[in-house]
Amino acid sequence: MNDFKIIIEKHEDGFVAYPLGLKGVVVGQGDSYEGALADIKSATRFHIETFGDEVFETDSPVLETFVAETPNNFRPARCCVNPTVEKSRNIYQSELKYD
């Protein structure tokens, strides 16, 4: 059994979810927290069933996830700021176990 974490972001138009610790792109969405969580669980199961256990990142597993807020005038040097990330105010963390 592999454990990994799921990030769920609340946006103005709904919730977006994605797992940490998997190779590839897996995204879920929903109108509610529960809807996004159910969608990402389904998408993650499909991803693992399709590509096998090699999708689990084993080199550097995610141990914990932290969210830090920055002042409104913060802009990283020599980098573009992703407006989607800036919009996100509420981020929830959930764990998913897969057999």
MDAnalysis code that builds the backbone (N, CA, C; Angstrom):
import MDAnalysis as mda
import numpy as np

u = mda.Universe.empty(297, n_residues=99, atom_resindex=np.repeat(np.arange(99), 3), trajectory=True)
u.add_TopologyAttr("name", ["N", "CA", "C"] * 99)
u.add_TopologyAttr("resid", np.arange(1, 100))
u.add_TopologyAttr("resname", ["MET", "ASN", "ASP", "PHE", "LYS", "ILE", "ILE", "ILE", "GLU", "LYS", "HIS", "GLU", "ASP", "GLY", "PHE", "VAL", "ALA", "TYR", "PRO", "LEU", "GLY", "LEU", "LYS", "GLY", "VAL", "VAL", "VAL", "GLY", "GLN", "GLY", "ASP", "SER", "TYR", "GLU", "GLY", "ALA", "LEU", "ALA", "ASP", "ILE", "LYS", "SER", "ALA", "THR", "ARG", "PHE", "HIS", "ILE", "GLU", "THR", "PHE", "GLY", "ASP", "GLU", "VAL", "PHE", "GLU", "THR", "ASP", "SER", "PRO", "VAL", "LEU", "GLU", "THR", "PHE", "VAL", "ALA", "GLU", "THR", "PRO", "ASN", "ASN", "PHE", "ARG", "PRO", "ALA", "ARG", "CYS", "CYS", "VAL", "ASN", "PRO", "THR", "VAL", "GLU", "LYS", "SER", "ARG", "ASN", "ILE", "TYR", "GLN", "SER", "GLU", "LEU", "LYS", "TYR", "ASP"])
u.atoms.positions = np.array([
    [0.839, -1.178, 0.000],
    [0.000, 0.000, 0.000],
    [0.885, 1.243, 0.000],
    [0.588, 2.173, -0.873],
    [1.335, 3.418, -0.941],
    [0.460, 4.558, -0.424],
    [1.049, 5.416, 0.389],
    [0.347, 6.592, 0.888],
    [0.873, 7.820, 0.156],
    [-0.004, 8.757, -0.113],
    [0.439, 10.026, -0.663],
    [-0.568, 11.092, -0.280],
    [-0.196, 12.320, -0.478],
    [-1.020, 13.451, -0.072],
    [-1.730, 14.054, -1.279],
    [-2.892, 14.637, -1.008],
    [-3.673, 15.318, -2.038],
    [-3.847, 16.769, -1.612],
    [-3.596, 17.673, -2.522],
    [-3.832, 19.099, -2.287],
    [-5.180, 19.450, -2.916],
    [-6.018, 20.138, -2.162],
    [-7.294, 20.623, -2.681],
    [-7.335, 22.128, -2.491],
    [-7.476, 22.845, -3.594],
    [-7.495, 24.309, -3.572],
    [-8.922, 24.799, -3.805],
    [-9.318, 25.799, -3.042],
    [-10.622, 26.423, -3.248],
    [-10.434, 27.678, -4.098],
    [-11.161, 27.732, -5.219],
    [-11.135, 28.873, -6.120],
    [-12.539, 29.472, -6.183],
    [-12.667, 30.617, -6.810],
    [-13.968, 31.275, -6.922],
    [-15.008, 30.400, -7.620],
    [-14.570, 29.610, -8.590],
    [-15.507, 28.808, -9.376],
    [-15.511, 27.328, -9.017],
    [-14.937, 26.948, -7.884],
    [-14.959, 25.556, -7.460],
    [-13.657, 25.128, -6.818],
    [-13.451, 23.823, -6.741],
    [-12.284, 23.244, -6.093],
    [-11.454, 22.473, -7.118],
    [-10.131, 22.529, -6.975],
    [-9.195, 21.796, -7.833],
    [-8.326, 20.940, -6.916],
    [-8.072, 19.695, -7.318],
    [-7.291, 18.778, -6.495],
    [-6.207, 18.105, -7.322],
    [-5.080, 17.832, -6.675],
    [-4.006, 17.095, -7.339],
    [-3.173, 16.367, -6.288],
    [-2.651, 15.193, -6.635],
    [-1.850, 14.429, -5.679],
    [-0.386, 14.858, -5.715],
    [0.280, 14.714, -4.590],
    [1.725, 14.893, -4.510],
    [2.348, 13.503, -4.455],
    [3.492, 13.354, -5.077],
    [4.202, 12.081, -4.995],
    [3.890, 11.105, -6.109],
    [3.244, 11.569, -7.165],
    [2.997, 10.718, -8.329],
    [3.641, 11.338, -9.554],
    [4.177, 10.503, -10.418],
    [4.713, 10.975, -11.690],
    [3.555, 11.145, -12.664],
    [3.625, 12.158, -13.497],
    [2.573, 12.415, -14.462],
    [1.630, 13.483, -13.962],
    [0.628, 13.770, -14.761],
    [-0.329, 14.823, -14.421],
    [-1.674, 14.176, -14.085],
    [-2.131, 14.412, -12.868],
    [-3.427, 13.915, -12.419],
    [-4.124, 15.082, -11.724],
    [-5.301, 15.465, -12.222],
    [-6.027, 16.604, -11.669],
    [-7.496, 16.226, -11.528],
    [-8.101, 16.683, -10.444],
    [-9.532, 16.504, -10.233],
    [-10.164, 17.851, -9.937],
    [-11.479, 17.936, -10.078],
    [-12.168, 19.189, -9.795],
    [-13.578, 18.882, -9.332],
    [-14.204, 19.876, -8.710],
    [-15.577, 19.720, -8.268],
    [-16.136, 21.031, -7.758],
    [-17.444, 21.055, -7.601],
    [-18.100, 22.241, -7.068],
    [-17.952, 22.339, -5.551],
    [-17.569, 21.225, -4.913],
    [-17.383, 21.194, -3.467],
    [-16.076, 20.486, -3.139],
    [-15.643, 20.621, -1.882],
    [-14.445, 19.917, -1.403],
    [-14.613, 18.416, -1.620],
    [-15.766, 17.899, -1.208],
    [-16.032, 16.461, -1.314],
    [-16.055, 16.010, -2.772],
    [-16.625, 16.843, -3.653],
    [-16.665, 16.506, -5.071],
    [-15.282, 16.445, -5.686],
    [-14.431, 17.408, -5.343],
    [-13.056, 17.409, -5.863],
    [-12.274, 16.229, -5.315],
    [-12.483, 15.888, -4.044],
    [-11.786, 14.754, -3.439],
    [-12.206, 13.450, -4.110],
    [-13.492, 13.266, -4.346],
    [-13.972, 12.061, -5.025],
    [-13.416, 11.983, -6.447],
    [-13.377, 13.116, -7.153],
    [-12.875, 13.145, -8.523],
    [-11.395, 12.805, -8.588],
    [-10.598, 13.351, -7.662],
    [-9.157, 13.073, -7.690],
    [-8.861, 11.632, -7.269],
    [-9.647, 11.083, -6.375],
    [-9.464, 9.672, -6.002],
    [-9.715, 8.780, -7.210],
    [-10.776, 9.066, -7.954],
    [-11.093, 8.288, -9.143],
    [-10.004, 8.438, -10.207],
    [-9.566, 9.678, -10.450],
    [-8.522, 9.929, -11.456],
    [-7.201, 9.272, -11.053],
    [-6.896, 9.296, -9.757],
    [-5.648, 8.696, -9.275],
    [-5.681, 7.177, -9.428],
    [-6.803, 6.559, -9.078],
    [-6.931, 5.102, -9.256],
    [-6.734, 4.727, -10.727],
    [-7.373, 5.468, -11.614],
    [-7.244, 5.202, -13.049],
    [-5.784, 5.346, -13.493],
    [-5.104, 6.394, -13.021],
    [-3.704, 6.642, -13.374],
    [-2.817, 5.477, -12.930],
    [-3.027, 5.007, -11.707],
    [-2.207, 3.902, -11.179],
    [-2.534, 2.597, -11.910],
    [-3.822, 2.344, -12.152],
    [-4.204, 1.131, -12.878],
    [-3.666, 1.134, -14.301],
    [-3.596, 2.301, -14.916],
    [-3.124, 2.417, -16.298],
    [-1.604, 2.287, -16.405],
    [-0.871, 2.976, -15.511],
    [0.583, 3.044, -15.638],
    [1.343, 2.192, -14.625],
    [0.672, 1.629, -13.646],
    [1.319, 0.733, -12.696],
    [2.005, 1.448, -11.549],
    [2.639, 0.658, -10.698],
    [3.280, 1.175, -9.482],
    [4.465, 2.098, -9.745],
    [4.988, 2.107, -10.976],
    [6.133, 2.992, -11.254],
    [5.740, 4.472, -11.243],
    [4.443, 4.784, -11.138],
    [4.031, 6.196, -11.046],
    [4.328, 6.784, -9.673],
    [4.570, 5.942, -8.669],
    [4.893, 6.453, -7.337],
    [6.335, 6.940, -7.309],
    [6.515, 8.181, -6.859],
    [7.861, 8.727, -6.725],
    [8.481, 8.142, -5.461],
    [9.580, 7.426, -5.627],
    [10.215, 6.794, -4.477],
    [11.517, 7.479, -4.082],
    [12.061, 8.326, -4.970],
    [13.336, 8.976, -4.686],
    [13.227, 9.969, -3.536],
    [12.170, 10.734, -3.527],
    [12.014, 11.773, -2.521],
    [10.534, 11.932, -2.174],
    [9.989, 11.038, -1.347],
    [8.566, 11.128, -1.029],
    [8.236, 12.399, -0.241],
    [7.032, 12.899, -0.429],
    [6.573, 14.083, 0.298],
    [6.238, 13.668, 1.727],
    [6.917, 14.263, 2.693],
    [6.676, 13.932, 4.094],
    [5.586, 14.800, 4.701],
    [5.638, 16.089, 4.410],
    [4.647, 17.036, 4.906],
    [4.437, 18.116, 3.850],
    [3.302, 18.782, 3.948],
    [2.987, 19.873, 3.031],
    [2.686, 21.110, 3.851],
    [3.245, 22.243, 3.462],
    [3.044, 23.492, 4.173],
    [2.532, 24.553, 3.204],
    [1.734, 25.462, 3.708],
    [1.265, 26.593, 2.926],
    [1.736, 27.849, 3.629],
    [2.432, 28.701, 2.891],
    [2.927, 29.957, 3.454],
    [2.312, 31.108, 2.672],
    [1.868, 32.126, 3.383],
    [1.327, 33.314, 2.719],
    [2.404, 34.381, 2.673],
    [2.379, 35.160, 1.604],
    [3.357, 36.223, 1.419],
    [2.636, 37.563, 1.365],
    [3.338, 38.638, 1.618],
    [2.710, 39.958, 1.499],
    [2.246, 40.206, 0.067],
    [1.247, 41.071, -0.104],
    [0.710, 41.357, -1.440],
    [1.762, 41.915, -2.389],
    [2.772, 42.600, -1.866],
    [3.773, 43.199, -2.741],
    [4.951, 42.267, -3.029],
    [4.879, 41.021, -2.596],
    [5.962, 40.065, -2.817],
    [5.981, 39.609, -4.270],
    [7.113, 39.708, -4.905],
    [7.312, 39.196, -6.254],
    [8.692, 38.563, -6.298],
    [8.768, 37.261, -6.623],
    [10.076, 36.618, -6.714],
    [10.947, 37.282, -7.779],
    [12.223, 37.362, -7.532],
    [13.154, 37.945, -8.498],
    [13.290, 37.025, -9.708],
    [13.304, 37.624, -10.901],
    [13.521, 36.910, -12.163],
    [12.591, 35.708, -12.329],
    [11.339, 35.863, -11.966],
    [10.408, 34.747, -12.088],
    [9.016, 35.266, -12.387],
    [8.289, 34.489, -13.117],
    [6.895, 34.849, -13.385],
    [6.028, 34.313, -12.255],
    [5.041, 35.092, -11.860],
    [4.132, 34.677, -10.803],
    [2.900, 34.070, -11.442],
    [2.500, 32.898, -10.986],
    [1.333, 32.219, -11.509],
    [0.083, 32.799, -10.851],
    [-0.790, 33.471, -11.623],
    [-1.968, 34.097, -11.025],
    [-2.912, 33.092, -10.382],
    [-2.938, 31.837, -10.867],
    [-3.791, 30.817, -10.271],
    [-3.360, 30.534, -8.839],
    [-2.046, 30.490, -8.616],
    [-1.534, 30.235, -7.274],
    [-1.844, 31.413, -6.362],
    [-1.701, 32.635, -6.879],
    [-1.981, 33.806, -6.052],
    [-3.445, 33.870, -5.646],
    [-4.365, 33.413, -6.503],
    [-5.790, 33.466, -6.204],
    [-6.172, 32.503, -5.082],
    [-5.427, 31.422, -4.964],
    [-5.795, 30.388, -4.008],
    [-5.624, 30.900, -2.582],
    [-6.699, 30.905, -1.826],
    [-6.652, 31.376, -0.441],
    [-6.776, 30.224, 0.556],
    [-7.568, 29.230, 0.214],
    [-7.798, 28.116, 1.122],
    [-7.278, 26.842, 0.478],
    [-6.330, 26.204, 1.111],
    [-5.803, 24.941, 0.600],
    [-5.976, 23.901, 1.701],
    [-6.596, 22.788, 1.337],
    [-6.853, 21.718, 2.288],
    [-5.955, 20.541, 1.936],
    [-5.589, 19.766, 2.909],
    [-4.735, 18.618, 2.669],
    [-5.497, 17.365, 3.076],
    [-5.431, 16.356, 2.253],
    [-6.082, 15.095, 2.550],
    [-5.121, 13.981, 2.172],
    [-5.237, 12.862, 2.828],
    [-4.394, 11.731, 2.500],
    [-5.230, 10.666, 1.823],
    [-4.649, 9.976, 0.867],
    [-5.314, 8.909, 0.147],
    [-4.446, 7.669, 0.246],
    [-5.038, 6.567, 0.605],
    [-4.326, 5.287, 0.635],
    [-4.844, 4.458, -0.527],
    [-3.939, 3.814, -1.236],
    [-4.318, 3.005, -2.384],
    [-3.740, 1.618, -2.222],
    [-4.571, 0.617, -2.363],
    [-4.107, -0.786, -2.263],
    [-3.714, -1.290, -3.620],
])
